[in-house]
Every structure is written in C-alpha cells, then in structure tokens.
Amino acid sequence: MQTNLYFVRHAHSTYTPDELGRPLSERGFSDAKTVTDLLKREAIDFVYSSPYKRAIQTVEGIAAYINKEINELDGFKERILAEEPVEDFEVAITKVWQDDDFSWEGGESNRVAQQRGVNATFNVLERHLGKNIVIGTHGNIMVLIMNYFDNQYGFDFWKELEMPDIYKLSFNEKKCIDIQRIWGGNYGNSSLS
C-alpha cells in the first residue's frame, strides 16, 4: 500500500529575527495559492506542518480545501544552525554540510537534525498508511530528510531549491520507492525502486 508525502518548502517570507512568527511576504502568499492549486489535484488526506508561521501559511490553503486541521509537528521545523545569529551564513551552512557531525554552538549537526526529521517522517507514515499527506516544512530539514532516503539530495541540491518547492516522496511501508518534484521542472527526480 503506497503512502505519499508531499514535502512543501515554505514560500518566500518577510525576514524578521523571530523564527517562529516570521510571516509570508506578499509574493509568498501569492505562491502559496499556487501550492494549494497544485495540491488540489493530489487527493490529499492530511496536512502536517512545522510550527513556524511561514510553513503553516504555505499549506493552510490545502488544509482549508480538504477541511482538515493542520497538525503541527516540531520534527519538521527548520534545523537550528546556531544559538546566536551567525556572522557569515554561507560559511556556517557550508561547514555543517561538509561534516555531518559538526555543529555550531547551540545548533544541530546534519546528523542530529536529520534524525529528528526522519523520526517525524516515520511517525507520519505509521499513522497514515496508504494516505496522501502534505508536510509544510523548510529547505534544510526537507533536504536532510530526502538525503536519508537518497544521498543524491545534498548541499548542492538544497542550494537549487525554490521558495516554495514541493517534492512527493512515495513509500511502500517505510521504504522510499520514488521521489518526484511537483512544483515544476525536473531537477532531482529519482526512482528508488
């Protein structure tokens, strides 16, 4: 019985230092409508999201369309890069992707963040076998989850992601058998069977 998880990287947001409450920008809201329209074709059964406002706002349209509450799951929140804002984001993010066990002070290593995201993914799979589930999330944690199932999804892939972006991961039980991009284009499509 196939289960499909639609990982939705949030749409463009208006930058504020408040990670939890940062809202979508005007462009982000417009793109979120497109996300809803694309997902309407996919017979969605449930919607999950990171507790971050920008992730919730990106998937709230499809939740409203199927008349279901959004289930917030901490496992899908963005990876914590460091406790304090980093001086040079490019240097900081490159370093954690070069060494899976390295973390900046107060931050999560790739391995720790990936395990958190994969545990949340398995939790959703166990609850909703054979269903189609949308997951509102963030770029880094989404790619770390995808990387667990197929290591072609790494740092270079993350740098090419759009805001928003949608990837459908199809599972047979807990085995990922296919990954497809839904948002458009063909970058990163793979078949794992």
N, C-alpha and C positions, 0 to 999 in steps of 0.2 A: 504494500500500500504506500503510494508516494505522498510525501509531505513536502510542500513548497514554502520556503521562507523568502519573503521579499524584503531584503535589507535596503532601507531608504536612507541615504546620507542626506542630512537636513539641507534645506535651501539656504540661500545667502542670508546672513543675519547682520544686524546693525551692531558693530562692535561696542561692547561695554566690558568693564572688568568683571562684571557679575556673570560668571559662567552659567549658573543655574537659571538666571532670569533673562538672559540675552534674547531679545525677540528677533523675528524675521524682519528683513528690510522690505521696502515696497516691492522690489524685484523678487525677493524671496516669497512673498505672499502670492505674487503672480505665478511664479514657478510651482508653488505648492498646489495651485489649481490644476496645473498640467499633470502633476503627480497623481492627483485624485482622478483625473480623466483617464490616465493610463491604467491605473489600478482598478478602475470600474470594470475593465474587460477581463479581470483575472479571478472572478468569483471568490473574493476574499471572505474568510470566515471570522478572523480575529485580528485585532490590532494591538501591538505592544509598542512601547517607546522607552527610550532613555527619559529620565525625569527632567531633562533640560528643556526649557521652554521652546527653543528653536526646533528641536526634534519633534516635540509634541505638535507644534503648529504646522509642521510639514505633513503630518499624517492625520491631522484631525478631520480633514475633509473626507477621507475614505472611511474613517470611523463613523462619521455622521451619515454617510451614504448607506452603510450597512447597518446603521442604528445600533452600534455597539460602543461600550465604554472603551477608552484606551487603558490598557494595563501597563502601568509604569514598572520598569524593572531596572534596578541600579546596575545590573550586569552589562547593560547596553549603553551606559554613559561613556563619555569620551575618556580616553586614557589620561591619567594625570601625569603631565610631563615633569613638573616640579612643584614644590610647595609655593615658591615665590615666582613671579614672572621672570622669565629668562632674558638675559641681555641680547642674545642672538638666537632667534628661533630656529633658523636654518641649521646652525651648528648644533644646537641642542637636539633637534629632531633627528638629524643625520647620525649623531652619536648613538642614540638608543636603537636605531635600526641596524647599526653596524655590529652591535653586541647585544644579543637577546637578554643577557643577564645584567646589563648595566642600567642603573637608574640614577637620575639626578636627585638631590636631597629632597625628600618628601614626595618623590614621584614614583611611577610604576615602570618597571622594566617591561620590554616587549613580552617576555615570558609570563610575568605576573598579570599584565593587562589581558593578554591572550587567554590565559586560563579563566579569568573572570568572565570574559565574553563567551568563551566556548561553554562554560558551565551554564550560563544563561540560555545559550542556544539549545543545549541538550535538555534543559528544563522545559523550554517551549515545545520541543519535539516530543517529549514524553507526554505532555499534557494534551497535545492536539494531533495525534497520529492521523495521517490522511487528509489533513486540512490545508488551507492556504492562509498563511499568516503574514501580515505586514509588520515590520520592525523598524520604527523610526530611530535612527542612531547617528553616528558621527564617523568621519572618514578614517581616522587612525584605528579605532576599535573595530570597525567593519572590516578593514583590510587584514587586521590581525586575526580575526575570526576566519576569514576566507583563506588566509595563509595556512591555518591549521589543517584545512582540508586539501589545499593545493598550493605548494610553495612557489608557484609562478606569481602569486599575488604577494608582492613585497613593496619595498620602498618606492621603486620606480613606478609601479602601478598606482600607488597612493598619490604620487605627485601628479598623475594624469586624471585623477577623479574630478568630476564636475560637482557643482553645488546647485541643485541636488543631483543625485545619481541613484540608480536603482539596479540592484543585482538580485536575480532569482536563483536561490540555491535549492536544488531538488534532492530529497533524501529518500532512501529506502531504509526504514528504521533510522539508525544513526549514521548510516554511510552516505556521504555526499556523492551523488551519481552524476550531477550536472550543474554547471554554473553558467548563467546567461545574463547579459546586460539587457535591461528592459528600457532604460531611459533613451537609448538611441546609439547608433554606431555599433561597431563590433569589437572594440578593444576588449581583450580579456576573456572572450568566450572560451569555454573549455568543456570537454566531456570527460568525466572521470570514470565512466563505466568500463 
